[in-house]
Amino acid sequence: MQYKDTKKTVRQIGQELAAAYVLEGSVRWEKAGTQNRIRVTPQLIRVSDDSHVWADRYDAVLAEVFDVQSSIAEKVVPSEIH
């Protein structure tokens, strides 16, 4: 949240955090009848050259938000760390 409304670039933020990659994205939700739905759009950015390494979109029922979180983490974390 510290960088939510910042004018800093991804490269500047990554350098401040001593991070090689930054995960950014958005979360939107809507009330659809009796269920709340979410859309999460994460993207992984390499700090050194501002290149987008990975991006995806997840649509789910809000009750499944932790499943979505786990799916994103599995895609982002390198396999040798699992």
N, CA, C and O atoms as a DFTB+ gen file, in Angstrom:
328 C
 N C O
     1  1       0.830      -1.190       0.000
     2  2       0.000       0.000       0.000
     3  2       0.874       1.254       0.000
     4  3       0.433       2.325      -0.418
     5  1       2.085       1.119       0.459
     6  2       2.992       2.259       0.518
     7  2       3.199       2.880      -0.864
     8  3       3.426       4.086      -0.962
     9  1       3.127       2.097      -1.914
    10  2       3.383       2.593      -3.263
    11  2       2.113       2.760      -4.092
    12  3       2.193       2.998      -5.297
    13  1       0.954       2.640      -3.473
    14  2      -0.313       2.642      -4.209
    15  2      -0.482       3.846      -5.130
    16  3      -0.790       3.666      -6.308
    17  1      -0.293       5.050      -4.638
    18  2      -0.499       6.253      -5.446
    19  2       0.801       6.978      -5.772
    20  3       0.805       8.190      -5.990
    21  1       1.894       6.242      -5.806
    22  2       3.196       6.857      -6.035
    23  2       3.419       7.202      -7.509
    24  3       2.798       6.618      -8.398
    25  1       4.291       8.132      -7.743
    26  2       4.717       8.485      -9.110
    27  2       6.017       7.768      -9.462
    28  3       6.550       7.941     -10.558
    29  1       6.528       6.958      -8.525
    30  2       7.781       6.246      -8.752
    31  2       7.597       5.151      -9.798
    32  3       6.518       4.573      -9.924
    33  1       8.656       4.878     -10.540
    34  2       8.626       3.813     -11.536
    35  2       8.826       2.459     -10.856
    36  3       9.250       2.388      -9.703
    37  1       8.520       1.406     -11.575
    38  2       8.741       0.053     -11.055
    39  2      10.224      -0.130     -10.752
    40  3      10.584      -0.749      -9.750
    41  1      11.074       0.401     -11.606
    42  2      12.518       0.285     -11.387
    43  2      12.930       0.968     -10.076
    44  3      13.721       0.411      -9.315
    45  1      12.409       2.149      -9.810
    46  2      12.733       2.859      -8.572
    47  2      12.229       2.086      -7.348
    48  3      12.935       1.959      -6.347
    49  1      11.022       1.584      -7.443
    50  2      10.458       0.815      -6.327
    51  2      11.274      -0.450      -6.086
    52  3      11.602      -0.772      -4.944
    53  1      11.599      -1.163      -7.152
    54  2      12.405      -2.378      -7.020
    55  2      13.756      -2.110      -6.396
    56  3      14.232      -2.892      -5.572
    57  1      14.384      -0.999      -6.788
    58  2      15.681      -0.643      -6.209
    59  2      15.541      -0.307      -4.729
    60  3      16.378      -0.715      -3.924
    61  1      14.498       0.429      -4.358
    62  2      14.269       0.754      -2.946
    63  2      14.080      -0.512      -2.103
    64  3      14.522      -0.579      -0.956
    65  1      13.422      -1.502      -2.686
    66  2      13.129      -2.737      -1.962
    67  2      14.216      -3.806      -2.135
    68  3      14.128      -4.891      -1.560
    69  1      15.230      -3.488      -2.927
    70  2      16.286      -4.453      -3.254
    71  2      15.680      -5.728      -3.836
    72  3      16.050      -6.841      -3.462
    73  1      14.741      -5.535      -4.760
    74  2      14.024      -6.664      -5.371
    75  2      14.371      -6.770      -6.855
    76  3      14.525      -5.756      -7.536
    77  1      14.490      -7.983      -7.343
    78  2      14.747      -8.207      -8.758
    79  2      13.462      -8.153      -9.571
    80  3      13.485      -7.851     -10.764
    81  1      12.336      -8.448      -8.916
    82  2      11.034      -8.463      -9.580
    83  2      10.008      -7.749      -8.708
    84  3      10.128      -7.715      -7.483
    85  1       9.005      -7.182      -9.359
    86  2       7.891      -6.554      -8.654
    87  2       6.609      -7.165      -9.193
    88  3       6.443      -7.314     -10.404
    89  1       5.710      -7.516      -8.295
    90  2       4.392      -8.021      -8.676
    91  2       3.396      -6.879      -8.490
    92  3       3.236      -6.350      -7.390
    93  1       2.735      -6.511      -9.576
    94  2       1.723      -5.461      -9.483
    95  2       0.449      -5.968     -10.135
    96  3       0.456      -6.982     -10.833
    97  1      -0.626      -5.265      -9.906
    98  2      -1.874      -5.677     -10.511
    99  2      -3.049      -4.959      -9.903
   100  3      -2.904      -3.961      -9.198
   101  1      -4.218      -5.492     -10.193
   102  2      -5.431      -4.883      -9.667
   103  2      -6.410      -5.968      -9.247
   104  3      -6.345      -7.112      -9.696
   105  1      -7.312      -5.567      -8.375
   106  2      -8.397      -6.441      -7.926
   107  2      -9.684      -5.657      -8.080
   108  3      -9.812      -4.544      -7.571
   109  1     -10.628      -6.241      -8.780
   110  2     -11.947      -5.624      -8.935
   111  2     -12.991      -6.633      -8.513
   112  3     -12.776      -7.841      -8.623
   113  1     -14.113      -6.149      -8.034
   114  2     -15.182      -7.052      -7.647
   115  2     -16.523      -6.465      -8.035
   116  3     -16.682      -5.258      -8.215
   117  1     -17.481      -7.373      -8.156
   118  2     -18.849      -6.968      -8.478
   119  2     -19.818      -7.867      -7.734
   120  3     -19.514      -9.024      -7.443
   121  1     -20.961      -7.336      -7.437
   122  2     -22.017      -8.132      -6.824
   123  2     -22.875      -8.675      -7.968
   124  3     -23.476      -7.909      -8.721
   125  1     -22.924      -9.970      -8.086
   126  2     -23.679     -10.626      -9.151
   127  2     -24.742     -11.509      -8.509
   128  3     -24.480     -12.669      -8.188
   129  1     -25.929     -10.966      -8.323
   130  2     -26.987     -11.727      -7.664
   131  2     -26.642     -11.950      -6.208
   132  3     -26.449     -10.997      -5.454
   133  1     -26.565     -13.203      -5.815
   134  2     -26.255     -13.520      -4.415
   135  2     -24.765     -13.745      -4.195
   136  3     -24.337     -13.963      -3.061
   137  1     -23.965     -13.697      -5.265
   138  2     -22.533     -13.955      -5.133
   139  2     -21.723     -12.721      -5.507
   140  3     -22.071     -11.991      -6.436
   141  1     -20.646     -12.500      -4.776
   142  2     -19.685     -11.476      -5.149
   143  2     -18.598     -12.139      -5.976
   144  3     -18.086     -13.199      -5.616
   145  1     -18.254     -11.509      -7.081
   146  2     -17.209     -12.041      -7.951
   147  2     -16.007     -11.111      -7.928
   148  3     -16.141      -9.904      -7.723
   149  1     -14.828     -11.690      -8.142
   150  2     -13.615     -10.890      -8.207
   151  2     -12.882     -11.142      -9.513
   152  3     -13.008     -12.202     -10.126
   153  1     -12.121     -10.152      -9.920
   154  2     -11.191     -10.301     -11.050
   155  2      -9.849      -9.770     -10.565
   156  3      -9.741      -8.614     -10.154
   157  1      -8.835     -10.615     -10.615
   158  2      -7.483     -10.246     -10.219
   159  2      -6.620     -10.287     -11.472
   160  3      -6.631     -11.278     -12.202
   161  1      -5.873      -9.215     -11.725
   162  2      -4.997      -9.155     -12.900
   163  2      -3.567      -8.847     -12.443
   164  3      -3.158      -7.686     -12.425
   165  1      -2.810      -9.885     -12.074
   166  2      -1.425      -9.685     -11.642
   167  2      -0.472      -9.650     -12.832
   168  3      -0.743     -10.226     -13.886
   169  1       0.650      -8.961     -12.638
   170  2       1.722      -9.014     -13.624
   171  2       3.064      -8.928     -12.911
   172  3       3.238      -8.137     -11.985
   173  1       3.991      -9.735     -13.345
   174  2       5.325      -9.800     -12.767
   175  2       6.266      -9.016     -13.671
   176  3       6.330      -9.261     -14.876
   177  1       6.994      -8.075     -13.084
   178  2       7.859      -7.189     -13.863
   179  2       9.298      -7.331     -13.372
   180  3       9.566      -7.280     -12.171
   181  1      10.216      -7.509     -14.318
   182  2      11.648      -7.566     -13.998
   183  2      12.130      -6.133     -13.795
   184  3      11.961      -5.290     -14.675
   185  1      12.718      -5.859     -12.661
   186  2      13.129      -4.500     -12.300
   187  2      14.247      -3.985     -13.207
   188  3      14.234      -2.816     -13.593
   189  1      15.197      -4.825     -13.548
   190  2      16.383      -4.376     -14.282
   191  2      16.071      -3.736     -15.631
   192  3      16.771      -2.821     -16.063
   193  1      15.020      -4.219     -16.296
   194  2      14.707      -3.668     -17.622
   195  2      13.223      -3.345     -17.818
   196  3      12.789      -3.090     -18.942
   197  1      12.450      -3.355     -16.741
   198  2      11.009      -3.061     -16.792
   199  2      10.229      -3.977     -17.732
   200  3       9.180      -3.587     -18.245
   201  1      10.729      -5.183     -17.962
   202  2      10.019      -6.087     -18.872
   203  2       8.972      -6.897     -18.109
   204  3       9.169      -7.271     -16.952
   205  1       7.867      -7.154     -18.780
   206  2       6.797      -7.964     -18.205
   207  2       7.137      -9.430     -18.437
   208  3       7.213      -9.893     -19.576
   209  1       7.337     -10.144     -17.351
   210  2       7.734     -11.542     -17.400
   211  2       6.512     -12.446     -17.483
   212  3       6.532     -13.480     -18.151
   213  1       5.455     -12.045     -16.801
   214  2       4.260     -12.890     -16.730
   215  2       3.068     -12.021     -16.370
   216  3       3.191     -11.060     -15.610
   217  1       1.929     -12.361     -16.916
   218  2       0.668     -11.695     -16.562
   219  2      -0.461     -12.685     -16.779
   220  3      -0.357     -13.602     -17.594
   221  1      -1.536     -12.486     -16.041
   222  2      -2.686     -13.377     -16.193
   223  2      -3.920     -12.664     -15.658
   224  3      -3.833     -11.565     -15.110
   225  1      -5.055     -13.300     -15.823
   226  2      -6.307     -12.773     -15.282
   227  2      -7.036     -13.920     -14.611
   228  3      -7.137     -15.016     -15.163
   229  1      -7.541     -13.659     -13.416
   230  2      -8.272     -14.655     -12.649
   231  2      -9.655     -14.111     -12.340
   232  3      -9.787     -13.033     -11.760
   233  1     -10.681     -14.846     -12.721
   234  2     -12.060     -14.513     -12.390
   235  2     -12.582     -15.611     -11.470
   236  3     -12.448     -16.798     -11.768
   237  1     -13.178     -15.206     -10.350
   238  2     -13.649     -16.203      -9.389
   239  2     -14.730     -15.618      -8.496
   240  3     -14.941     -14.406      -8.451
   241  1     -15.411     -16.514      -7.786
   242  2     -16.344     -16.119      -6.752
   243  2     -15.499     -15.668      -5.559
   244  3     -14.481     -16.289      -5.252
   245  1     -15.910     -14.602      -4.890
   246  2     -15.129     -14.042      -3.794
   247  2     -14.796     -15.085      -2.739
   248  3     -13.734     -15.016      -2.121
   249  1     -15.672     -16.038      -2.525
   250  2     -15.420     -17.088      -1.529
   251  2     -14.186     -17.919      -1.881
   252  3     -13.645     -18.613      -1.020
   253  1     -13.736     -17.857      -3.139
   254  2     -12.571     -18.623      -3.589
   255  2     -11.304     -17.773      -3.656
   256  3     -10.326     -18.165      -4.293
   257  1     -11.316     -16.623      -3.008
   258  2     -10.199     -15.687      -3.126
   259  2      -8.880     -16.303      -2.670
   260  3      -7.836     -15.980      -3.237
   261  1      -8.893     -17.168      -1.676
   262  2      -7.646     -17.775      -1.218
   263  2      -7.113     -18.782      -2.233
   264  3      -5.900     -18.964      -2.337
   265  1      -7.994     -19.435      -2.977
   266  2      -7.551     -20.320      -4.063
   267  2      -6.877     -19.505      -5.155
   268  3      -5.860     -19.921      -5.709
   269  1      -7.441     -18.351      -5.463
   270  2      -6.847     -17.468      -6.464
   271  2      -5.473     -17.005      -5.992
   272  3      -4.516     -17.001      -6.766
   273  1      -5.376     -16.615      -4.725
   274  2      -4.103     -16.178      -4.161
   275  2      -3.052     -17.288      -4.274
   276  3      -1.911     -17.019      -4.651
   277  1      -3.416     -18.502      -3.959
   278  2      -2.485     -19.633      -4.058
   279  2      -2.056     -19.874      -5.494
   280  3      -0.883     -20.145      -5.754
   281  1      -2.988     -19.781      -6.426
   282  2      -2.663     -19.976      -7.845
   283  2      -1.659     -18.942      -8.330
   284  3      -0.715     -19.276      -9.046
   285  1      -1.860     -17.695      -7.944
   286  2      -0.937     -16.629      -8.340
   287  2       0.446     -16.885      -7.749
   288  3       1.451     -16.764      -8.450
   289  1       0.503     -17.234      -6.475
   290  2       1.787     -17.490      -5.818
   291  2       2.530     -18.636      -6.496
   292  3       3.747     -18.561      -6.665
   293  1       1.829     -19.685      -6.885
   294  2       2.469     -20.819      -7.549
   295  2       3.027     -20.431      -8.910
   296  3       4.052     -20.968      -9.327
   297  1       2.379     -19.516      -9.605
   298  2       2.858     -19.072     -10.921
   299  2       4.061     -18.135     -10.800
   300  3       4.943     -18.139     -11.658
   301  1       4.095     -17.341      -9.745
   302  2       5.110     -16.300      -9.609
   303  2       6.406     -16.814      -8.990
   304  3       7.492     -16.423      -9.418
   305  1       6.305     -17.672      -8.005
   306  2       7.492     -18.162      -7.303
   307  2       8.211     -19.185      -8.182
   308  3       7.588     -20.129      -8.668
   309  1       9.516     -19.004      -8.390
   310  2      10.265     -19.974      -9.208
   311  2      10.150     -21.387      -8.664
   312  3      10.104     -21.585      -7.450
   313  1      10.104     -22.361      -9.546
   314  2       9.880     -23.752      -9.144
   315  2      10.942     -24.271      -8.197
   316  3      10.646     -25.147      -7.385
   317  1      12.163     -23.771      -8.265
   318  2      13.200     -24.281      -7.376
   319  2      12.980     -23.863      -5.929
   320  3      13.614     -24.415      -5.030
   321  1      12.089     -22.893      -5.681
   322  2      11.808     -22.473      -4.307
   323  2      10.664     -23.301      -3.722
   324  3      10.589     -23.431      -2.501
   325  1       9.778     -23.862      -4.530
   326  2       8.633     -24.649      -4.027
   327  2       9.122     -25.804      -3.203
   328  3       8.318     -26.583      -2.692
